[in-house]
Amino acid sequence: MSDFHHGLRPESRIVHPPVEEVVGSRPLGVPIHQGHVFAFPDGAALAEAFGGPDQAFLYSRLGNPTVRSLERAVAGLEGGSGAIAASSGMGAINTVLLALLRSGDHVIAQESLYGGTFAALADLAARWGVEVTHVRGDDPEEVRAALRPTTRLLYLETVSNPTARVTDLPALIGVAREAGVLSVVDNTFTTPLLCRPIEHGADVVVHSATKYLGGHSDVLAGVAVFADAALHHRVWEHGVELGASLDPFAAWLTLRGMQTLGLRVRRHCESALDLAGRLAAHPAVTTVHHPGLPGHPDHELARRLLPEGQGGVFAVDLAGGREAASAFVGALRLASLAPSLGGVHTLVMHPASTSHRQLSDAELAAAGIGPGTVRLAVGIEHPEDLWADLEQALGKL
């Protein structure tokens, strides 16, 4: 403590305790920098800190040491030039959409989007005059035909929710790049360990880090990764005004979860494929939507695009429709009836009445979701225990 501080009265010294610097060693884990405001030695340094996402830390809505560690970690995994962490996956998605779109712009998006993304685009269309064209997402010529002079964005998901359709990213993104249209890819289901869309030409990759990156159902977080530094800076300027910034503790939880991502993703993939194969042979199941199975329409594409694994989420169609789906999820004992995915627990849900409730019957059908569709997000429990649970629940239909 300086001589100046020694001369202060107790009331002032309480407000200004000594701040320890780590010298001669380093913390093995990323520290939680919970303080939200940072002081500067002079006015010029303070003014410079307002200049961008890589400047000195100023105020945690603009940047924070713990949050920046997460941003750099995910950007490094995805092969991007920079990233923005947000308070949720939808926070990241809306930060990107609101930064890049304005009234009169046109968006091309897949039909089988996550329900929250579908609703966000519908809201932009209804309230702000952003036009949206939905395409199947399996035909580059369909994307080419949908292009307009006002098209600004192509929005895709690497693997769709919940029917696990695999998107031909190189082909579709190639059409967008030829037309000078930015592409945004939601890579939540596959994580950077199974697919890196920037390597296929994507401009922006978004994640609900709540899912596989965090991995333990104890944090809400989102991340947007940018291939180009200028685009990163452009969206960052809007993001700090929107205020969907991630808090340091959530960033720390996400970083802690990511340390086991490699081990978890391998188990998710192996168990999901094993269970999908068994379910495909059960008489109560009419269809299994898993791209690792030879009968899936995207099986060959999945082998090329996702050779390390097709993820831990897939869906099944039950012969008895909505009534059978309700009875099935109600009879499960080990798997839990809950939203979300990507954690250590196996979770099931009925998309038509939950995650995709915003969609009309026609929109549900276009997305491949039927009344008896059940989504399974496979955790890391022993696969034999999971199969025993699924089998006994199916036996009650």
C-alpha positions in Angstrom: 0.0 0.0 0.0 1.4 3.4 -0.9 2.3 6.2 1.5 -0.7 8.1 0.1 -3.1 5.4 1.2 -1.4 5.1 4.6 -2.3 8.7 5.2 -6.0 8.2 4.5 -8.7 8.1 7.2 -10.3 4.7 8.0 -13.5 5.5 6.0 -11.4 6.1 2.8 -9.1 3.1 3.4 -12.1 0.8 3.6 -13.2 1.9 0.2 -9.7 1.4 -1.3 -8.3 -1.9 -0.2 -5.1 -3.2 -1.7 -5.5 -5.1 -5.1 -3.1 -8.0 -5.3 -1.4 -8.6 -8.6 -0.3 -12.2 -9.4 3.5 -12.0 -9.8 5.9 -15.0 -10.2 3.1 -17.6 -10.9 -0.2 -17.9 -12.7 -3.6 -19.3 -11.8 -4.2 -22.7 -13.4 -7.9 -21.8 -13.9 -9.4 -18.6 -15.3 -10.1 -16.2 -12.4 -13.5 -14.7 -12.0 -13.2 -10.9 -12.5 -16.5 -9.9 -10.9 -15.8 -6.2 -10.7 -17.6 -4.4 -13.5 -15.7 -1.1 -13.7 -12.0 -0.5 -14.3 -9.9 2.6 -13.5 -7.3 4.3 -15.7 -4.1 6.3 -15.0 -5.1 9.2 -17.3 -7.9 10.5 -19.5 -6.3 9.5 -22.8 -6.1 5.8 -21.8 -9.7 6.0 -20.6 -10.9 7.4 -24.0 -8.9 4.8 -25.9 -10.7 2.0 -24.1 -14.0 2.9 -25.7 -12.6 2.0 -29.1 -13.4 -1.6 -29.6 -13.7 -5.2 -28.3 -9.9 -5.6 -28.0 -9.1 -2.5 -26.0 -8.4 -2.2 -22.3 -11.1 -3.2 -20.0 -13.4 -0.4 -19.1 -16.9 -1.5 -18.1 -18.0 -5.2 -18.1 -20.9 -4.5 -20.6 -18.2 -3.6 -23.1 -15.7 -6.3 -22.0 -14.5 -8.3 -19.0 -11.3 -10.4 -18.5 -13.2 -13.6 -17.7 -15.7 -13.1 -20.5 -12.9 -12.3 -22.9 -11.2 -15.6 -22.0 -14.4 -17.4 -23.0 -14.7 -15.4 -26.2 -11.2 -16.2 -27.2 -11.5 -19.8 -26.3 -14.6 -20.4 -28.5 -13.2 -18.2 -31.3 -10.1 -20.3 -31.3 -12.0 -23.6 -31.4 -14.2 -22.3 -34.3 -11.3 -20.7 -36.2 -12.7 -17.2 -36.0 -11.0 -13.8 -35.6 -13.1 -12.8 -32.6 -16.3 -13.5 -30.6 -19.0 -11.9 -28.5 -20.4 -13.7 -25.5 -24.0 -13.0 -24.6 -26.4 -13.7 -21.7 -28.0 -16.6 -23.6 -28.1 -18.3 -26.9 -31.0 -16.1 -28.0 -29.1 -13.1 -26.7 -26.2 -14.0 -29.2 -28.7 -14.7 -32.0 -30.6 -11.5 -31.5 -27.4 -9.4 -31.2 -26.3 -10.7 -34.6 -29.7 -10.3 -36.3 -30.4 -6.8 -34.9 -26.9 -5.6 -35.8 -27.0 -6.9 -39.3 -30.6 -6.3 -40.4 -32.7 -3.2 -41.0 -36.2 -2.6 -42.4 -36.6 -3.8 -45.9 -33.9 -6.3 -45.8 -34.5 -9.9 -46.8 -33.4 -13.1 -45.0 -33.3 -16.6 -46.3 -33.6 -19.1 -43.5 -34.2 -22.8 -43.1 -37.7 -24.1 -42.3 -36.6 -26.4 -39.5 -35.1 -23.8 -37.2 -35.1 -23.7 -33.4 -38.4 -22.3 -32.3 -36.9 -19.3 -30.6 -35.0 -18.3 -33.8 -38.1 -18.8 -35.9 -40.1 -16.6 -33.6 -37.4 -13.9 -33.6 -37.4 -13.8 -37.4 -41.2 -13.7 -37.5 -41.1 -10.8 -35.0 -38.6 -8.9 -37.2 -40.9 -9.5 -40.2 -44.1 -8.4 -38.4 -42.8 -5.3 -36.6 -39.8 -4.1 -38.6 -40.5 -5.1 -42.2 -37.7 -7.6 -42.5 -38.8 -10.1 -45.2 -38.1 -13.7 -44.5 -38.1 -16.6 -47.0 -37.9 -20.1 -45.6 -36.3 -22.9 -47.6 -35.8 -26.6 -46.9 -32.1 -26.1 -46.6 -31.1 -29.2 -48.6 -30.8 -27.7 -52.1 -28.4 -24.9 -53.1 -30.6 -24.1 -56.1 -33.5 -23.4 -53.9 -31.4 -20.8 -52.0 -30.2 -19.3 -55.3 -33.8 -19.0 -56.5 -34.8 -17.3 -53.2 -32.1 -14.5 -53.6 -33.2 -11.0 -54.1 -31.4 -7.7 -54.5 -32.3 -7.0 -50.8 -31.1 -10.3 -49.4 -28.7 -9.6 -46.6 -28.5 -12.9 -44.6 -28.6 -16.6 -45.0 -29.4 -18.3 -41.7 -28.7 -22.0 -41.3 -28.3 -24.7 -38.5 -25.6 -27.3 -38.9 -28.0 -29.9 -37.6 -31.7 -29.0 -37.3 -33.8 -29.3 -34.2 -35.3 -31.8 -33.6 -35.2 -34.0 -36.7 -31.4 -33.9 -37.1 -31.4 -32.9 -40.7 -27.8 -32.1 -41.7 -27.3 -29.0 -43.8 -24.9 -29.0 -46.8 -23.0 -26.0 -45.5 -20.4 -25.8 -48.2 -23.0 -25.8 -51.0 -25.5 -23.4 -49.4 -22.9 -21.0 -48.0 -21.2 -21.0 -51.4 -24.4 -19.7 -53.1 -24.6 -16.9 -50.5 -20.9 -15.9 -50.9 -21.3 -15.7 -54.7 -24.2 -13.2 -54.1 -22.3 -11.2 -51.5 -24.8 -12.4 -48.8 -23.6 -13.0 -45.2 -24.2 -16.4 -43.7 -24.9 -17.2 -40.1 -24.8 -20.8 -38.8 -26.1 -22.1 -35.5 -23.5 -24.7 -34.6 -25.0 -25.5 -31.1 -25.8 -29.2 -31.8 -22.4 -30.2 -33.2 -20.0 -27.9 -31.3 -16.6 -26.9 -32.8 -15.4 -30.5 -32.1 -17.7 -32.0 -34.8 -18.0 -29.1 -37.3 -16.4 -25.7 -37.8 -18.7 -23.8 -40.2 -16.1 -21.0 -40.8 -14.0 -23.6 -42.6 -16.9 -24.0 -45.0 -17.2 -20.3 -45.6 -19.6 -19.1 -42.8 -19.3 -15.4 -41.7 -20.8 -15.9 -38.3 -21.2 -18.9 -36.1 -23.6 -18.8 -33.1 -23.9 -21.1 -30.1 -26.2 -21.5 -27.2 -23.3 -22.1 -24.8 -26.0 -23.2 -22.3 -25.9 -26.5 -24.1 -22.8 -28.5 -24.9 -20.2 -25.9 -24.2 -21.3 -25.3 -20.6 -22.4 -28.9 -20.5 -23.8 -29.2 -16.9 -27.2 -27.5 -17.0 -26.0 -24.8 -14.6 -25.5 -21.7 -16.8 -27.2 -19.6 -19.4 -24.8 -18.2 -22.1 -24.4 -17.6 -25.8 -21.5 -16.9 -28.1 -21.3 -15.4 -31.6 -18.0 -16.0 -33.5 -16.9 -14.0 -36.5 -14.7 -15.0 -39.4 -13.8 -11.3 -40.1 -12.5 -8.8 -37.6 -14.3 -5.9 -39.1 -17.7 -7.7 -38.9 -16.8 -8.6 -35.3 -16.3 -4.9 -34.5 -19.5 -3.9 -36.2 -21.6 -6.3 -34.3 -19.8 -5.6 -31.0 -20.7 -1.9 -31.3 -24.4 -2.8 -31.5 -24.1 -5.5 -28.9 -22.8 -3.2 -26.2 -25.8 -0.9 -26.7 -28.2 -3.8 -26.8 -26.8 -4.9 -23.4 -27.1 -8.7 -23.7 -23.6 -9.1 -22.3 -22.6 -12.2 -20.4 -21.8 -11.9 -16.7 -18.3 -13.0 -15.5 -19.5 -15.9 -13.3 -21.5 -17.4 -16.1 -18.5 -17.1 -18.4 -16.4 -18.9 -15.7 -18.9 -21.7 -15.4 -18.9 -22.1 -19.2 -15.1 -22.2 -19.3 -15.1 -24.8 -16.6 -17.6 -26.9 -18.5 -15.7 -26.7 -21.8 -12.6 -28.4 -20.3 -14.4 -31.7 -20.5 -16.1 -31.0 -23.9 -14.0 -33.6 -25.8 -14.8 -36.4 -23.4 -18.5 -35.5 -23.2 -19.1 -35.1 -26.9 -17.6 -38.5 -27.6 -19.9 -40.1 -25.1 -23.0 -38.2 -26.3 -22.3 -39.3 -29.9 -21.6 -42.9 -29.2 -24.6 -43.4 -26.9 -27.0 -41.6 -29.2 -26.1 -43.7 -32.2 -26.4 -46.9 -30.2 -29.8 -46.0 -28.8 -31.0 -44.8 -32.2 -30.2 -48.1 -33.7 -32.1 -50.0 -31.0 -35.1 -47.7 -31.3 -35.3 -48.2 -35.0 -36.0 -51.9 -34.5 -38.8 -51.3 -31.9 -42.4 -51.9 -33.2 -43.7 -48.8 -31.3 -41.4 -46.5 -33.3 -42.2 -45.6 -36.9 -39.2 -43.4 -37.7 -35.8 -42.6 -36.1 -34.3 -39.2 -37.2 -30.6 -39.8 -36.6 -28.2 -39.0 -39.5 -25.8 -41.7 -38.4 -28.3 -44.4 -39.5 -28.2 -45.5 -43.1 -31.9 -44.8 -43.6 -31.7 -41.1 -42.8 -32.0 -38.8 -45.8 -28.8 -37.0 -44.9 -26.7 -40.0 -44.0 -24.1 -39.7 -46.7 -23.8 -35.9 -46.2 -23.3 -36.5 -42.4 -20.5 -39.0 -43.2 -18.7 -36.2 -45.1 -19.5 -33.2 -43.0 -19.6 -34.8 -39.6 -17.1 -37.7 -39.7 -16.2 -37.5 -36.0 -19.8 -37.9 -34.9 -23.4 -36.6 -35.5 -24.1 -35.3 -32.1 -26.2 -36.4 -29.2 -29.7 -35.2 -30.2 -32.2 -37.0 -32.4 -35.9 -37.6 -32.6 -38.3 -40.6 -33.0 -41.8 -40.7 -34.3 -44.1 -42.9 -32.2 -46.9 -44.9 -33.9 -49.5 -43.7 -31.5 -49.2 -40.0 -32.2 -49.5 -37.4 -29.5 -51.2 -39.7 -27.1 -48.4 -42.2 -27.3 -45.8 -39.4 -27.0 -47.4 -38.2 -23.8 -47.6 -41.7 -22.3 -44.0 -42.5 -23.3 -42.3 -39.4 -21.8 -44.5 -39.8 -18.7 -43.3 -43.4 -18.1 -39.6 -42.6 -18.3 -37.6 -43.0 -15.0 -34.0 -42.3 -15.7 -34.4 -39.8 -18.5 -36.0 -36.5 -17.5 -38.8 -34.6 -19.1 -37.2 -31.2 -19.5 -36.2 -28.6 -22.1 -32.6 -27.9 -23.2 -29.9 -30.3 -24.2 -26.2 -30.9 -24.1 -25.8 -31.5 -20.4 -24.8 -34.7 -18.6 -28.4 -35.8 -18.0 -30.6 -37.4 -20.7 -33.6 -35.2 -21.5 -36.7 -35.8 -23.5 -39.4 -33.5 -24.7 -42.4 -33.2 -27.1 -41.4 -30.5 -29.6 -44.9 -29.8 -31.0 -46.1 -28.7 -27.6 -42.9 -27.1 -26.2 -39.9 -25.9 -28.2 -41.8 -25.5 -31.4 -45.2 -24.4 -30.0 -44.9 -21.1 -31.9 -45.3 -23.0 -35.2 -48.6 -23.7 -36.9 -49.6 -27.3 -37.9 -48.4 -26.5 -41.5 -45.1 -25.1 -40.2 -44.6 -28.1 -38.0 -45.2 -30.4 -40.9 -42.7 -28.4 -43.1 -40.1 -28.8 -40.3 -40.7 -32.6 -40.2 -42.3 -32.6 -36.8 -45.3 -34.8 -36.2 -47.8 -35.1 -33.3 -45.9 -38.2 -32.1 -42.4 -36.8 -32.5 -40.3 -37.0 -29.3 -36.8 -35.5 -29.1 -34.1 -37.2 -27.1 -31.0 -35.3 -25.9 -28.7 -38.1 -24.8 -26.6 -37.5 -21.7 -23.5 -39.4 -20.4 -25.2 -42.1 -18.4 -24.4 -45.7 -19.2 -26.1 -46.6 -22.5 -27.5 -49.9 -21.1 -29.3 -48.1 -18.3 -30.7 -45.6 -20.8 -31.9 -48.4 -23.1 -33.6 -50.2 -20.2 -35.5 -47.0 -19.4 -36.5 -46.4 -23.0 -37.6 -50.0 -23.5 -39.7 -50.1 -20.3 -41.5 -46.9 -21.3 -42.1 -48.1 -24.8 -43.5 -51.3 -23.4 -46.3 -49.3 -21.7 -47.7 -47.9 -25.0 
